Every structure is written in C-alpha cells, then in structure tokens.
C-alpha cells in the first residue's frame, strides 16, 4: 500500500504519491499556509459581515490585536493575543474558532510532530467553539477541512451533514466543504493505481 501525502492548495488538493503528483481543484495558495481566497481573515472572499474595523495600536485590546494578526496572516502573534483574551471571554465561540483557525494555518505550514501538535490544538478549539455555538457554519466548515487533511473522511462527512442541516438551501461554507470533499475524493481516485488481473 502506498502512502499518500495531502496538501491543501486553495479549494483543491495536491496529492503526492511515489514521486508523482496530481492536482485537483483550484491551485494557488502560498507558503504561509493560508488557503488563498478561501481564508476568512483576508483575500477577496472576506465577507463584509466578517469584517471588523482596524483600530489604532494604542486603543487595541488582546482580542483586537489577535484579530488584526489573523488578518495579516501572523498566526503566532494571533495565538498569543487570542490566548490572552480567552480568560476574559472563556465561552466566546468566535475566539475559540479563531484560535482553532490560527493553529490550523500554522499546521498547514509545518511538518511532522509540529504539524500534528498544531492540528491537535486546532481540533480542540474547533470542537470547543462548536460546543458553545453548535450552529457556527464557519467552524463546521474548517473542522471538516481539517478532517480531510487528517484523512478522516467520516468526520468530514459529518461536518458536511451538519452544514446541510444548517443551510439546506446552500451557503458558502457548505459549498466550500462539499467542493473540498469532491476534490479530495478525486485526488484519492487519481492516486490509486489501477488493479491488474
């Protein structure tokens, strides 16, 4: 059995198996670990309802500094500030999601044990966020994406099912995760060698 490595690239996936690679979906992405235009903290797809005003440095608190760091793809700084903000708002689903997201993005840019540790933290924060706000579409979407990166298709399918319940007529989060699942499956199919008889 061949081992397949998975790297998220924008809305699609790049699989590398035995020296050959296959691309599925969108392309793009970058070395910083962000997922291009799909990033909720920057890029063209940043929705107006997710935007928050930029504050002058002297008027910012840790939460606002953490959010600014996320918008600038400075994930380590974001984690520091959001972690400091969390004790004041321990049941804030948004802070919990943002900590998950920052760790998720760090994990995408890391390898080995560091990646695994970042992903484990991201999973924990995403789950805590959903415990506080089970209807958070963005948390379901990114938890599903992380599940695919961890090759847990059942967990990703569960998150997609939750999004189908939350937005039966469709929504960006549901569409994005469904597209990622399709790209993941297509990449797996392309990476699977044909059987010979």
N, C-alpha and C positions, 0 to 999 in steps of 0.2 A: 504494500500500500504506500503510495507516495504522499508525502506531507505537503500541504498547500499553505502558503503564507498569504494573508489577506491584508491589503492596504486600502483604506477608503480614499478615493480620489473624487472630489466633488460629489455628484449624485450617484456616481458609479463606483465600480470596484476594479482593482487591478489584482489579478492573481498571478503568482509566480510559482511554477511547479517544474522541477527538473531542469532549470535553466531557461525554459521558455516562458513567455508571459502572454496573457490575454487581457484585453481591456474590454470593459462593458460599461455602457452608460456614458456620462458626461466627460470627463477629463478635467484637466486644470488642477486646482489645489495648490498647495505650496509647502515649502519646507517647514513652516511654522506650526504645522499640524492642524490648521483650521481647514474647514471643508468648503472653502471658496464662498460663493454666493449663498450657500445654504446656512451660513453662520448667523445665528440670531443676534449677534453683537457686532455686526459690521457687514459691509458689502451692500450691493444693490437690493437684496431681498429683505433688508432690515425694515420691518413694517413700522408705520407711524405709531401704532398703539404700543409698540415695544420700546419706543424711543423715550429717553428721559433727558432733561436739559443738562448740558455740561455746566458745572459750577466752577467758580474760581477756586484755586487750591486752598486759599485761606478760609473758605466757607464750607469745605467738604468734610464730611464725617467718613468713618471707615467704610460704610456701605457704599456711599457715593464714589469714594476713591476706588473701591473694588470694582464697581460697575464701569468706571472710566477705564480702568486697567483691562477689563474684559473687552471693551470696545476697541482698545488699542492692541489686542491680542497679546497682552503682557500677563500671561496666565499665572506665573509665580506670584507677581505682585497682587493680582486679583485674589488669589487664595489667601495671602497674608491678611489683606484688608477685610475680606469677607469672613474669615475665621475670627477676626477681632470684633466684627459686627454681630456675629451669631449669638453670643451670650445675651446681648440686649434684646434680641428677637429670635429666641431659640425655636419657635414654631412658625417661622416665616418660610413658607413654601418657596418663595422666589429666591431667597438667599440660599436655601438648601439646593435648589435646582442649579443656581449659578456656581456654587461650589462643585457640584457634580460635573457641570459643563467644563469648568476650568481644569479639573483633574482629567476629564475625558480628553480634552485637547492636548494636555501635556502627555498623556499616554500615547496618543497618536504619533507624537514626535519622538517618543522614546523607544527603547528596545529592551527585551529580556525582562529581568526582575523589576526594573524601574517601571516599564510599561505595565506589567502585571499589578504592581502596587498602585499606580495611578488609576488603572481601570477598576481595581477593587474599591478604592475610595470613591470613584465616580458612581459605581453601582450603589454603594451605601447611601450617598447623598441623593441620588435619583429616587431610591426607594423611600427615604425619609421624606422627601418632597411630596411624593405621591401619597404617603400616609397622612400628611397634613391636608393636601389638596388632591384627592383621587381623580378629579376632573381636569387636571393640568395636561392639556394636549401636548405642549412642548416637552414636558417631562416624559410622557409616554413615547413620543417620537424619538427622543435621544436615547432613552433606555432601550428601545427597540434597535436603534442603530448600533449601540454598544453591544447588544446581544449578538448581532450579526458579526461584529468584529471579533467576538469571542467564540464564534461558530456555534452559537446556541439558537438554532432556527426555531425551536419550540418557544423559547422566551420571546423572540422577536415576533412570532405569530401571535402570541398572547397580547403583546403591546398593540399590534395592528388591530386585533379584535376589539380591544378597549377603545381604540380610536374610531373604529367603525360604529361602536355604540355611542360614543360622544358626539360624533358628527356623521350621522347616517347619509347626509346629502353630500358629504365630502368636505374636506378642509385641507389647507396646505400641509399640515403635519401628517395627516393620514395619507395623502397623495405621495408625499416625500418618502415615508416609510415603505409604502407599497412599491414604489419605484426602486428603492434600495433593496428590498427583498427580491424583486424580479431580477435586478442586476446581479445580486449575489447568486441566485439560483442559476442564471445563465452562465456566469463565470465558473461556477462549480461544474456545470454540464460540459463546458468547453475544456475544463482542466481534466476531466475524467477520460482516461484513454479508452478507446473502443475495445470491446471484448472480441477475442478471436476464437473461432471454433475449430 
